[in-house]
Amino acid sequence: MEPAAKAYLLRIIHTISLGLLWLVVNSTAGIMYGYAFPKEKIAAGNIIFYCWFAVSFICYLWFVIRLWSKPLDFEDKH
């Protein structure tokens, strides 16, 4: 396999796998443990969850933008 094509596929795999991991972690903490939905009033757990959600989403976007901004060399060397 061409090195540039391999690097491109690895970028796709890293983006999708990290995105799915982010979704699983936040869905588990938010829905299964109930931090996404305030019961009677907003608790400290809800605030911590939403702060974590926002910060981790920004970090994920930063990683993906940094990953995809690197150029790939698809030129034919023959």
C-alpha positions in Angstrom: 0.0 0.0 0.0 1.2 3.5 -0.8 2.5 5.4 2.2 0.3 8.4 1.5 -2.8 6.2 1.2 -1.9 4.4 4.4 -1.5 7.7 6.2 -4.9 8.9 4.9 -6.6 5.7 6.1 -5.0 6.0 9.5 -6.2 9.5 9.8 -9.7 8.3 9.1 -9.4 5.5 11.6 -8.0 7.8 14.3 -10.8 10.4 13.8 -13.6 7.8 13.9 -12.3 5.8 16.8 -11.5 8.8 19.0 -14.9 10.3 18.1 -16.7 7.0 19.1 -14.7 6.8 22.3 -15.7 10.4 23.1 -19.3 9.6 22.4 -19.3 6.4 24.6 -17.7 8.1 27.5 -20.0 11.1 27.5 -23.1 9.0 26.8 -22.2 6.7 29.7 -21.6 9.5 32.1 -24.5 11.6 31.0 -27.3 9.2 30.3 -26.5 6.0 32.3 -25.3 7.8 35.4 -27.8 10.6 35.0 -25.5 13.6 35.0 -26.9 15.1 31.8 -30.4 15.5 33.2 -31.0 17.6 36.3 -33.5 16.0 38.7 -35.1 18.7 40.9 -32.4 21.3 40.6 -28.9 21.6 39.0 -26.4 19.7 41.1 -22.6 19.9 41.2 -22.4 16.6 39.2 -24.4 18.2 36.4 -22.1 21.2 36.3 -19.0 19.1 36.3 -20.4 16.9 33.6 -21.2 19.8 31.3 -17.8 21.4 31.9 -16.1 18.1 31.1 -18.4 17.7 28.0 -17.4 21.1 26.6 -13.7 20.8 27.4 -13.4 17.3 26.0 -15.3 18.3 22.8 -12.9 21.3 22.3 -9.9 19.0 22.8 -11.4 16.5 20.3 -11.9 19.2 17.7 -8.4 20.6 18.3 -7.0 17.1 17.8 -9.0 16.5 14.6 -8.1 19.9 13.1 -4.5 19.4 13.9 -4.5 15.9 12.4 -6.2 16.9 9.2 -4.2 20.1 8.7 -1.0 18.2 8.0 -0.5 17.8 4.2 -0.3 14.4 2.6 2.2 13.7 -0.2 0.2 12.0 -3.0 2.6 12.9 -5.8 3.8 10.0 -8.1 7.5 9.4 -7.6 7.9 7.3 -10.8 
